[in-house]
Amino acid sequence: MAMISAEPDALAANATGSLVRFCSSHWMQFLLVVVLSILIYVPTLNFGFVYDDDAQVLQNPLLNSWRSLPTFFTHQS
């Protein structure tokens, strides 16, 4: 009875080929772009408001309720 053993080089080449096919799929490319985009902007979550942001965002009575959301699209500010 002969034992069939795969050569390490052949296994590495097969694994590399599978990895290349996996990474070249469209959804993997899309996922890579999304993850990189998120990682780039994660540090900005620690930034504070600047200039008039306090008055425009924190002290704006229209932003206290979801009921005023349609007015953002129907009325000019």
C-alpha positions in Angstrom: 0.0 0.0 0.0 1.5 3.3 -1.1 1.1 6.4 0.9 0.3 9.5 -1.1 1.9 12.5 0.5 1.5 16.0 -0.9 4.6 18.0 -1.2 4.8 21.1 1.0 5.5 23.3 -2.0 2.4 22.0 -3.8 0.3 22.6 -0.6 1.6 26.2 -0.3 1.0 26.9 -3.9 -2.6 25.6 -3.6 -3.2 27.6 -0.4 -1.8 30.7 -2.0 -4.0 30.3 -5.1 -7.1 29.8 -2.9 -6.2 32.9 -0.9 -5.7 35.0 -4.1 -9.1 33.8 -5.5 -10.8 34.6 -2.1 -9.3 38.1 -1.9 -10.0 38.9 -5.5 -13.8 38.4 -5.1 -15.8 41.5 -5.4 -17.4 41.3 -1.9 -14.0 41.0 -0.3 -12.8 44.1 -2.1 -15.9 45.9 -1.0 -15.3 44.8 2.6 -11.7 45.9 2.5 -12.7 49.4 1.3 -15.4 49.7 4.0 -13.0 48.5 6.8 -10.2 50.8 5.7 -12.6 53.8 5.5 -13.9 53.1 9.0 -10.4 52.7 10.4 -9.2 56.0 8.8 -12.0 58.0 10.6 -12.1 56.2 14.0 -9.6 58.7 15.6 -12.0 61.6 14.8 -14.5 60.2 17.3 -12.3 61.8 20.0 -12.4 65.2 18.5 -14.5 67.9 20.0 -16.8 70.5 18.4 -15.3 73.6 16.9 -16.5 77.2 16.3 -20.3 77.4 16.3 -21.0 73.7 16.7 -22.3 74.0 20.3 -24.9 76.5 19.2 -25.8 74.7 16.0 -26.0 71.2 17.4 -26.2 71.1 21.2 -28.4 74.1 21.7 -30.7 73.6 18.7 -34.3 72.9 19.8 -35.1 71.2 16.5 -32.6 68.5 17.3 -34.3 67.5 20.6 -37.0 65.4 18.9 -37.4 63.1 15.9 -40.7 64.8 15.1 -38.9 67.7 13.6 -36.9 65.5 11.1 -39.4 66.1 8.2 -39.0 69.8 8.5 -35.3 69.5 7.6 -36.4 68.3 4.1 -39.4 70.6 3.6 -38.5 74.0 5.0 -35.6 76.3 4.3 -33.5 77.1 7.4 
